Amino acid sequence: MDILNDVHFLKQGGCALVRYLSIFMKELYQKKIIVILLMLLCAISAYSTDVLFTIPFSRQIYLNYLYSNVGPDHNHVFMLKNMEYFDQDYTPELGQKLLEFIREEEGVEACGRFYHAEMPVDDNLQKVLVVEHSIKNLGNIKIEDEESAFEQGDVFIYAGSSLKNKYNIGDSVSLDLGGEIVDACIAVFLKRDSSWPVKDQFSGGVSPADSFTLDEKLMIVTNQFQRFDNSGGMPDILYYITSQDSNEIRIKSDIQEWTKTHDFGVSIMSQNDAIQIAKEKNNITKENTFNGAIILFLLTIITISAASIVSCLMKLRNLGIFIACGIRKKTLIIMNYLECVLYVVIPDIIIWMFRQKQFLGTLSVAPPKGLSMLAYCDFYSHSVMIPLLLLLQVGIISIVAGVIPSFLIRRMNVANIVRNIDIR
C-alpha cells in the first residue's frame, strides 16, 4: 500500500521537514485539478481585492497626510473661495477690502493668503512657500529653536531642515520677484516633516507636483504679501482663523452679507468640514463593487473550507494509519493548515506582482526618489497596505478552512478507523 510506503518514508532518518514536504507535495499532485481550481478562485478574489482597495487606501493615506498639514486648531480654520474669480467686476482693491473686513470682524484672530511656487533665490531656482505673517501658524510648523529665531523686517524666512548645509541663521538672501529684488534673512530652521496645506487641497485642486513637506523649501513670511502675490491681487482662496469662543456662524453670515452687497459670491468651509466631506467621499463601503468583493471573498472561504473538509474525510483512514504508526496529530493538523495556506498565498503573490507591475511599473517595494506626494501615496498603498491586506486574507481563509479538519483529526478514534484496513 502507498500509505505504508509513506509511513516508512517518514520514519527514515535525515531531515524530517524534507520528508514531510515530499509527502505533502505528493498529495497535492494527486488532486492537482482541484488544487488548480481552488487557486484560480483565490486569484480572482485577490485581484478583486487589489483593484477595489488600492485607490481608496491611497486616498486615505493622502487625506491623513492633508489632515496632518493643518495646525492643531483645524476646527477653527476656514477657507473662503471666491466663486467669481474671473468676474470682470472683481478688482484687486475689492479683494483687499474683503481681507480688511474679515480681519476687523469680531472673533477672527487672523486672515491671510499663501501660495507654493518656485522662485529665483540668489540666482538659483528654489521651491518656496510665501505666507502672510498673520497666518504663519496655520500649518504644521515645527521650529527647531524658537529662542534663537532671527525674525527681522517685513520679510524673513523659515528654512527647511534639508537646507542646513546651504544656509545659516542670519544669512541674507536675495529674492527675485520678477525684476524687483527683495532681501530677506534666514530666521530659523524648521524641524524635519514640518508641513503646510496646499490651496484647495480637499476639493481636488491639488496637482501631482504639489508638495506639502517643507524640508526642502524656504518658507517666506511677509507683511507685504502684495509684493509677492502671483494672482494679480485677486485672493482666489483666503484663510481665516477664528478664536475658540467666537460665533463662527455669525462670522460666516457677516462675510456672505458683505460680499453680497458688493455683487460677488463666495463659499466658506471649515478645514474640519472639508476633511470630513473628503473622508465621506472616500468611504469604500459605498463603492458598487464592494459588496461583490465581499461576496467573492466569502465564497472563497466557503469553497476552500468545503474542499478541505471533503479532502480530510476522504483520507481519514490514511490519517489514522499515520497516527497508528506514530505520526503525531499535531503534525497532520499543521500539514492540513499548510495546504490551506498554499491554496491562497501562491495566487496572492502572483496577482500582487502582476498588479504591482501594472499599477506602478515596477516590482520594487522601495519608493523611487523624487516621487510627488500623490504618487508616493499610490506607491505606499500598493507596496505596503495591499500586501498586509492580502496577508490578512490568507490568514482568515486558512484558519477558517482548517478549523473543521483540525477538529476531525483531534477527535479521531484510530482504532475504529483502521479496524477494517487490510495492511498485508
QUIFEN-V699832 format. One record per residue. N is the residue number from 1. SS is DSSP state (2 for helix, 1 for strand, 0 for the rest). PHI is phi in whole degrees, 0 to 359 (999 if undefined). OMEGA is omega in degrees with one decimal (none if undefined). Layout:
# QUIFEN-V699832
n/ss/phi/omega
N/SS/PHI/OMEGA
N/SS/PHI/OMEGA
This chain:
# QUIFEN-V699832
n/ss/phi/omega
1/0/999/179.3
2/2/298/-176.9
3/2/296/179.1
4/2/290/174.8
5/2/297/177.9
6/2/294/178.1
7/2/298/179.1
8/2/299/179.6
9/2/295/-180.0
10/2/293/-177.7
11/2/277/-178.5
12/0/291/178.2
13/0/285/-179.6
14/0/101/-176.7
15/0/287/-178.4
16/2/295/-177.5
17/2/300/-179.6
18/2/297/-179.0
19/2/294/178.8
20/2/296/178.7
21/2/295/178.7
22/2/297/177.6
23/2/297/-178.5
24/2/299/-179.5
25/2/293/177.6
26/2/297/179.1
27/2/295/179.1
28/2/296/-179.0
29/2/295/-178.6
30/2/294/178.5
31/0/237/-172.5
32/2/299/-179.2
33/2/297/178.8
34/2/297/-180.0
35/2/299/-179.4
36/2/297/-179.8
37/2/295/178.9
38/2/294/178.3
39/2/294/178.0
40/2/295/176.9
41/2/298/178.4
42/2/296/179.1
43/2/295/178.3
44/2/297/178.6
45/2/297/179.7
46/2/295/-179.5
47/2/295/179.6
48/2/295/177.4
49/2/296/-179.5
50/2/299/-177.7
51/2/296/-175.9
52/2/290/-169.7
53/2/263/-173.5
54/2/301/-177.2
55/2/293/176.9
56/2/301/175.8
57/2/299/179.8
58/2/299/178.9
59/2/296/-179.2
60/2/293/175.8
61/2/300/-179.8
62/2/296/179.7
63/2/296/177.3
64/2/299/179.2
65/2/291/176.8
66/2/299/-179.8
67/2/301/-178.2
68/2/286/-179.1
69/2/283/-179.8
70/1/271/-178.1
71/0/297/-174.8
72/0/295/-177.9
73/0/261/-176.3
74/2/299/178.0
75/2/293/-177.1
76/2/247/176.6
77/1/256/-178.2
78/1/237/174.9
79/1/244/-177.4
80/1/244/-176.0
81/1/248/177.1
82/1/287/-177.2
83/0/279/-178.6
84/0/233/-174.6
85/0/302/-177.1
86/0/260/176.7
87/0/295/-178.1
88/0/294/-179.9
89/0/281/-178.8
90/0/277/-178.1
91/0/232/174.9
92/2/302/179.5
93/2/295/178.3
94/2/294/176.8
95/2/298/179.0
96/2/293/177.6
97/2/297/178.0
98/2/297/177.0
99/2/303/-178.0
100/2/296/179.1
101/2/297/-178.7
102/2/295/-178.4
103/2/296/-178.8
104/2/271/-179.0
105/0/293/-179.7
106/0/296/179.9
107/0/99/177.6
108/1/268/-178.9
109/1/276/-177.7
110/1/201/177.0
111/1/208/-179.1
112/1/184/-176.9
113/0/230/174.4
114/1/202/171.8
115/1/201/174.2
116/1/263/-179.7
117/1/196/168.5
118/1/244/-173.3
119/1/218/173.7
120/1/294/177.2
121/1/237/-174.3
122/0/51/176.2
123/0/69/175.8
124/1/240/-179.3
125/1/291/-174.5
126/1/226/173.9
127/1/290/-176.9
128/1/224/168.9
129/1/235/179.6
130/1/257/-173.0
131/1/228/171.2
132/1/291/-173.3
133/2/305/-173.5
134/2/296/-178.1
135/2/244/-175.6
136/0/294/177.6
137/0/258/-178.3
138/0/294/-175.9
139/1/271/179.4
140/1/269/-173.7
141/0/264/178.1
142/0/236/-177.9
143/1/270/-176.2
144/0/295/-176.2
145/0/216/-176.3
146/2/297/-177.0
147/2/295/-178.9
148/2/263/-179.0
149/0/300/-173.8
150/0/246/-175.9
151/0/274/-178.8
152/0/228/175.2
153/0/80/-179.0
154/0/278/179.2
155/1/224/173.7
156/1/216/-168.1
157/1/230/166.0
158/1/262/-177.3
159/1/263/178.2
160/0/294/-174.2
161/2/299/-178.0
162/2/282/-176.5
163/2/259/-178.4
164/0/296/-180.0
165/0/280/-178.0
166/0/250/-176.8
167/0/229/171.7
168/0/233/176.9
169/0/299/-178.3
170/0/96/178.0
171/0/297/176.0
172/1/258/178.3
173/1/236/-179.8
174/1/254/-179.9
175/1/255/-179.1
176/1/266/-178.0
177/0/259/-180.0
178/0/76/179.8
179/0/116/176.0
180/0/269/179.7
181/1/259/178.1
182/1/242/176.9
183/1/268/178.5
184/1/217/-178.9
185/1/255/173.3
186/1/282/-174.0
187/1/276/-175.0
188/1/191/174.4
189/1/259/177.0
190/1/269/174.7
191/0/288/179.7
192/0/300/178.9
193/0/73/167.7
194/0/298/-174.2
195/1/213/-175.8
196/0/213/179.4
197/0/295/171.5
198/0/244/-177.4
199/0/306/176.3
200/0/64/-171.6
201/2/293/-175.7
202/2/270/-177.5
203/2/246/173.5
204/0/86/-178.1
205/0/268/-176.8
206/0/260/178.5
207/0/270/179.6
208/0/300/-178.3
209/0/277/-177.4
210/0/292/178.7
211/0/229/-176.2
212/0/263/-178.9
213/1/290/-177.0
214/0/254/-175.4
215/0/302/-176.6
216/0/247/-177.5
217/0/245/167.8
218/1/259/177.8
219/1/267/-177.0
220/1/269/-179.9
221/1/256/-173.5
222/1/214/170.5
223/0/268/-176.9
224/0/239/-174.8
225/2/300/-177.9
226/2/299/177.9
227/2/287/-177.7
228/2/259/-169.9
229/0/301/-179.7
230/0/261/-178.8
231/0/243/178.1
232/0/69/178.3
233/0/85/-178.5
234/0/264/-177.5
235/0/284/-178.8
236/0/300/176.1
237/1/223/174.2
238/1/255/173.3
239/1/234/172.7
240/1/225/-176.3
241/1/242/179.9
242/1/260/177.7
243/0/282/-176.9
244/0/298/-174.3
245/0/254/-176.8
246/0/281/175.0
247/0/269/-173.2
248/2/293/178.7
249/2/294/179.2
250/2/296/-179.5
251/2/299/179.6
252/2/299/179.8
253/2/295/180.0
254/2/297/-179.9
255/2/295/-179.3
256/2/295/177.8
257/2/293/180.0
258/2/296/-179.0
259/2/293/178.5
260/2/295/179.4
261/2/291/178.7
262/0/255/170.5
263/0/62/166.7
264/0/212/-173.1
265/0/255/177.8
266/1/225/169.4
267/1/244/-177.7
268/1/234/-179.7
269/1/214/176.1
270/1/284/177.4
271/2/300/-178.8
272/2/296/178.1
273/2/296/179.1
274/2/297/177.9
275/2/297/-177.9
276/2/294/178.5
277/2/295/179.7
278/2/296/178.3
279/2/294/179.7
280/2/294/177.9
281/2/295/-177.7
282/0/268/-179.4
283/0/294/-172.9
284/2/293/-178.7
285/2/291/178.1
286/2/269/177.0
287/0/292/-178.1
288/0/298/-176.2
289/0/272/-175.2
290/2/296/-179.1
291/2/298/178.2
292/2/297/179.4
293/2/294/178.6
294/2/294/179.1
295/2/298/179.2
296/2/295/178.0
297/2/297/178.8
298/2/295/177.9
299/2/297/177.9
300/2/297/178.9
301/2/298/-177.7
302/2/296/-177.5
303/2/295/-179.4
304/2/293/177.3
305/2/297/179.7
306/2/297/179.4
307/2/296/179.9
308/2/292/179.5
309/2/293/-179.9
310/2/298/179.4
311/2/298/-179.8
312/2/294/-179.6
313/2/295/-178.3
314/2/290/-178.3
315/0/247/179.2
316/2/301/-178.5
317/2/295/177.5
318/2/298/178.5
319/2/296/178.4
320/2/297/178.4
321/2/295/176.9
322/2/304/-177.6
323/2/293/-179.5
324/2/297/-179.2
325/0/268/172.3
326/0/104/176.8
327/0/283/-175.4
328/0/288/176.4
329/2/299/-179.7
330/2/300/179.7
331/2/295/178.9
332/2/294/178.0
333/2/295/178.8
334/2/298/178.8
335/2/296/178.1
336/2/294/178.3
337/2/295/178.8
338/2/298/177.8
339/2/296/178.9
340/2/295/178.8
341/2/298/-177.5
342/2/298/178.4
343/2/303/-172.0
344/2/262/-168.4
345/2/290/-179.7
346/2/295/176.1
347/2/299/-179.3
348/2/298/179.7
349/2/295/-179.2
350/2/296/-179.7
351/2/295/-179.9
352/2/297/179.6
353/2/295/178.5
354/2/297/-178.6
355/2/289/177.8
356/2/299/178.2
357/2/292/-178.6
358/2/289/-172.9
359/2/276/-174.0
360/2/246/178.1
361/0/81/-179.6
362/0/207/175.5
363/0/266/-178.7
364/0/289/176.1
365/0/258/176.3
366/0/264/-176.7
367/0/295/176.6
368/0/296/178.2
369/0/288/174.5
370/0/82/178.9
371/0/290/171.6
372/0/289/-177.5
373/2/297/-179.9
374/2/295/179.2
375/2/293/178.6
376/2/295/178.3
377/2/298/176.4
378/2/298/-178.3
379/2/296/-178.7
380/2/295/-179.4
381/2/300/-173.8
382/2/274/-177.6
383/2/272/-177.1
384/2/238/-173.0
385/2/290/-179.5
386/2/296/175.1
387/2/302/177.9
388/2/295/178.7
389/2/294/178.4
390/2/294/176.3
391/2/296/175.9
392/2/296/177.5
393/2/299/177.4
394/2/301/-178.3
395/2/297/-177.6
396/2/296/-178.4
397/2/298/-176.8
398/2/294/-178.6
399/2/293/-178.6
400/2/297/-177.9
401/2/293/-176.5
402/2/265/-174.7
403/2/295/-175.6
404/2/294/175.3
405/2/303/178.2
406/2/296/177.4
407/2/297/-179.8
408/2/297/-179.4
409/2/292/-179.9
410/2/295/-177.3
411/0/270/-174.8
412/0/295/174.4
413/0/260/-172.3
414/2/299/-176.7
415/2/300/-179.1
416/2/291/-176.3
417/2/288/-173.3
418/2/266/-174.6
419/0/303/-174.9
420/0/259/-178.2
421/0/271/176.8
422/0/273/-176.3
423/0/252/179.2
424/0/290/none
